[in-house]
Amino acid sequence: MTTRRAFLASLLAASATPAVGWAAVGGPTYLAAAKLPDGSYMLAGLREDGSTAFSVPLPARGHAASAHPTRAEAVGFARRPGTYALVIDCRDGEVLHRLTPPADRQFNGHGTFSPDGKLLYTVEQRVEDSEGFIGIWDTEANYSRIGEFASHGVGPHDLRVMPDHETLVIANGGIQTDKWDRAKLNTDTMRPNLVYTTLDGTLLELRDLPEFHQNSIRHLALRPDGLVGFAMQWEGEEGYAPPLLALHRMGEELVICEAPLGDELAMDGYAGSVAFSGDGSEIAITSPRGGRIHRFSDSGEFLGTISRSDVCGLAPHAGGYMASDGLGGVLLIGPEGARPLALAEASWDNHLVPIAAARA
């Protein structure tokens, strides 16, 4: 017969059981959203060799995802402007929580966990005027919303927790969109900026782009020493070829990374993703429109280009970079160029998101 003491002891032991980690779902290193041939959508975990560790369904097109630092949980974000973010158990695809922004808000495709996994930060904009906000969610209390603060800009899109674990860097795209669709309303007067705040939203530093104010800051890459790279998308005159990558370190000036004119023109004004290489010595951007990857040194010098149709996803890899494309290809980008790793029956979406636990 089980005694009361033994029963209570068993409950305590169960509550102390550690959460299922990423090794339990095949040891993935990256997350990626995709569209399948039948028109459905999925979120997948990819290993270092490009193989698929797991896949779980999504109810609609995903844009990016964020991986919990220790638990095999991912938050899949709808393509912007979106009204859902799903917390998914990556073992079986069960939706653990469905996050909904406040009634006057939209999710903008990205979010990030705090390093200890206790908080989730989501990028949001106000429906009426695209003013930016960062939502704060408590992952230990069923992902309840516990606060928010201003992003200090319009149309925020991406954010990261800095290596000091005390600072956020936020990419404000500067674009005001129509509340009923994605029509852009202010491309002539837009003012994108890169912002650093404390974890509760106090503004620490703001950098804008006075010479390229129609270059929307979209996506971020972060090196462990605090160097930030950001990719941009041109919203100005067609045929103009501005730089699409910049580097920044807090307290210093921006470094604009320029490619030769012909290469900039070939990017078609669009950088889809950005990442530092695995060793941090260089940084690259992709353009699915141009079918190109541009590589730069960590001080901003152009190193060259690689051609690949519909390439967009990009993340650090021990051999350089991992890249993915809309044709189902997963590639290793190294010093010698591109080498195919895998081919899936899926169209990979915009981003490859590293899983922190796999790189710790």
N, C-alpha and C positions, 0 to 999 in steps of 0.2 A: 504494500500500500504506500502511495506517495504521501509523505508528510507535508504539512503546510510550509515548514521551513525549506524542505527540498523543492517544493513548488515555487516558492519565492526566489530561491537560488537559481532555478532554471530560467525564470523571467529575467533576472539580472544578467545571467550569462547571455541570453538571447539579445538583450538590449546592448550588450557590449560587443556583439559580433560586428566586425568591421564591414562597412559597405562594400559591395562588389566593385572591384576596380577594373581598369581597362584591360588587364591581362585576361579577364574572364570572357571578353568578347573578341578574342583573337589578336590582342595586342596591336591595335591600330596606332598609327602615328599622326594621321590627318583625318579631318572630316571634310566631306564634299557633298553638295546637293546635286541632283541629276534628274533628267527627264528620261523615262523609259520608252521603248518603241511603241508601247500601247497607249502612250499619252499620260500615264500616271507619273508620279514624282516620288523620289526617295531621298533619304539621307544615308550616306555610306561612310564606313570607316576604311581607310586605306593604309596598308603597311608600307614600310620603307622600300619594298621591292615593287610597289605599285599594285599588288594584289588586293582584293577586297576581303576585309576581315568580317564585315557584317553589313547588312543593309536593312533599313526599316522604312516603312511608307510615310509619306507626307501628304496632307490633304490638298495641297496646292503647291505652286512653284515656290521653292525656297531660294533665298538669296545667299545667306551665310549662316554659320552656326557657331556656337561657343561650347567648348568642352569643359566640364567640371574638372578641377585639378586632380581629384582623386577618384571620385565615383564615376561609374560608366553611365553617366548622364550627359545629354547634350541638349542645348536649347536651339531649336531650329527657328529661324526668323523668316517671316514672309517677305517676298519681294516688296520693296517700298512702293507707294505708301501702304503699310500693312496693318491689319488689326489683330493679328495673332502671333504669338510666339509659343511654341510647344516645348515643354520639358519632357524629353523622351528617355525611357529606359532602353539603352542600346542593346540589352540582351534579347529582348523580345518585341521591341517596338511599341510597348505600352506607353500611352500618353499619361504621364504622371500628373502634370498640371498644364492648364491652358492659361497663359497670361494674356490679359486684355488691358490696353492702355486706358487712361481716363477718357471720358466721353468726347472731349474736345481734342484728342490727340491721335497720332498715328505712329506706329513703329517705323523706323527707317532702315531696317535691314541688318543692323549689327548690335551686338552687345558683348560684354566681357565679364568674367568672374573676377572677384578679388582673389589674390594669390592663395588665401586659405579656403576659398570656396564658399564662404559664409554669405557673401553678397553677390548679387548680379546687378550690373549697371546696363541699362538699355537706352539706346539713342531714339529720341522721339521729337516730333514737331507738332506745334499747334495747328489744327486744321485750318483755322481762319486766316493766318498770316505766315505760317511756316516758321514761326519763332521756335528756337530750339530748347529742348529740355533733356535732362538725364534722369531717368527713373531709377530708383533703388529698391531692390527686392531682397527679402530675407529668405535665403535658401533653407535655413534651419527651421523655419516656421511655414512650411508648405508654400514657399515662394510668395509670401504676402508682400504687398507693396508697403514700404515703410517711409518713403520720402522721395524727394525730387529736388533738382536745382536747375537753374538756367545754364544752357550751354555757352552763353555769351556770343551767340551768333544765330544766323538763319540757316535752316536746312542742314542740320548736323547729320553726318552719315556714319562715321566710324569713331572708335575710341579705344584706348589702351591704358592699363595701369602701368606707370613707369617703374623701373627697377628698384626705386627707393621704397616702393609699396605705400607711398604717401601722396602721390601725385597722379592725376589723370591727364592724358593728352587727348584732345578732341579735335576732329576734323569737321569744321563748319563749312558746308559746300557753298553757302551764300545764295542758293536759288530758292525763290518763293514760287510755289506751285499752286495751281488751281485746286480748290478743295474737293472737286468732283473727279478730277483726273490728274494726270501728270504734266499737264501743260505748264510751261515755264513762263512766268509773268514779269520777271525783272532782269532779264539778261543784260540790258544796257546799264543798269545801275547796281548790279550785284556786287557784294563785298565778302568774298570768302575769307576765312581766317583759321589759323592754327592757335589753339588755346590750351593753356596749362592751368589746372585748378587743383585745389586740395580735394580730398575725397568727399568733403561736404559742400563743394562748389565754390569756394572762395577763389576769385580770379588771381592768378599768380603772374601770368604773362600772356600777351596776345600779339600774334604776328600776322599781318595781312600782306597782300600782294599788290601794292599800288601800281606797279608796271604791268601786271597781268590780272587785273581785277575780274576779267571774264573767264579766268581759269578756275574752275570749281575744284576745291580740294575734296577728294573722295575717300581714298584708302590710305592706311597707315602701316608702316613697318617699324619695328622697334628692336634695336640692338641692346644686348645686356648692359652696355656701358652708358645707355641713355641717349644714344644718337637716334634721331627720328627721321625716317624717310616718308615722304607723302607723294602719292600719285594724283594727277589732275586730269580734268576733262574740259576741253575748250568749248565755250558757249558763245564765242564772238563770231567775227566775220568768217564765212566759209572760205577755205583755201589758205588761211593764215596758219602758220606752223610754229606756235609758241613751244617752249620747253614744257614737258609734262611730268617732270620729277624735280623734287627739291629735298635738301637735307637741312636739319636744324638740331641744334643743341641748346638747351635752356641757357639764357643769358648771352647768347651769341647771335650773329647775323645769319640770315638765311643763305644757303648755298644753292643757287639755281643750277641744275645739271642740264647742259645743252648737248644735243647731238648735232651732227652736220645737217644742213638744211634739207637735203634729199631724204635723209632718214627721218627727220621730224615730219616732213610732208607725208611719208609713207605710213606714219602712225595714225593718220586721219583724225588728229585732234583728240585721241581717246586712249587713256591708259586705264586698263581694267583692274589689274592687281599689281601689288608691289611687295617685294621681299628682299631681305638681306640673304646672302649666301650662307651656307652652313657654317663656314669659318668666320663670317662677318667681314671679310675683306672687300666685298663688293656688294652692289645692290642692283636690282633689275626691275623693270616694269614690262607688262604685257599689253598688247593691243589686239583683241579679237577682230576688230574692224580692219586693221592693217595686216593681220596675220604675222606679227613680229614680236620678238622679245629684245629689248634694249638693255645692255649691261653697262654699268658705270662703276668706277672705283669708289671707295668710301669717302673720297674727297671730291667726287663729282666729275671726274674725267670720263669721257665716253670710251668704252672698251670694244664695242662692236655689237652686231645684231645677229639674231638667229631667226629664220623664217619658219613659221608653222601655222597652218590654216586654223583659224578660229581658236587660237590659244588664249586662255585668260587666267585660269587658276595658277597660283605660284606660291611656293613656300620654301623655307630653308630645308636643305638635305645635306647629309654628310658629304656627298660628292659634289655639292654645289647647290642646285635647286631641284625641287620636284615641280613639274608643270602638268596641267591638264587642259584638254581642249573639248570643243563641242562635238567632236567626232568620236569620242570615247577613248581617246588616247591619253596615256599617262607616261610622262617622259622624265628622264634624268638629264638636267642641263649641267654640263661640266666644262672644264677647260677646253675639251676637244669639240664641244658642240652638243647637239641633242642626241640622246640614245633612247629609243622606245623601250619602256618597261612592261607595259600591259595595254591591252585593248579591251574595253568593256562594251557591251551592247547597251550603252546609255550615252546621253549627251550631258557631259559634265557642265555644271553651271559656273558662275563667276569665280568662286574662291576655293582654295585649299587652306584649311585652317589647322595649324599645328596643335596637337594635344600636348599640353605642358608636361603631363606625367610621363609621357613617352620620351621627353627630351631632358628630363631632370637628371 
